[in-house]
Amino acid sequence: MDPDQALKNARLALEQARGAGSDEFDIVVELHALQDLSDAFEALDGWLAKGGFLPKDWEKAEAADCAQKAVRKPRRKARK
């Protein structure tokens, strides 16, 4: 299981589902895209539940979030 590919597939399927129109053909496209999204999510969820590593995009986001929390603004001294 490749978590990076699963995330890529999920993002693509979501984009396709959002871009589908309202005619009969587009509804079929949207349903297929939603099934692809469901499959990608299920695969990624199963991977992570078994202790698999995060997709690279999520690792970057997690690292950035941790770094942001680690940086604190200096406190100003109270004036007397």
SULLIN-V143822 format. One record per helix or strand of 2 or more residues. SS is the DSSP state (a for helix, b for strand). FROM is the first residue (numbers start at 1). TO is the last residue. If there is no record, write none. Layout:
# SULLIN-V143822
((SS,FROM,TO) (SS,FROM,TO))
This chain:
# SULLIN-V143822
((a,3,19) (a,24,49) (a,56,70))
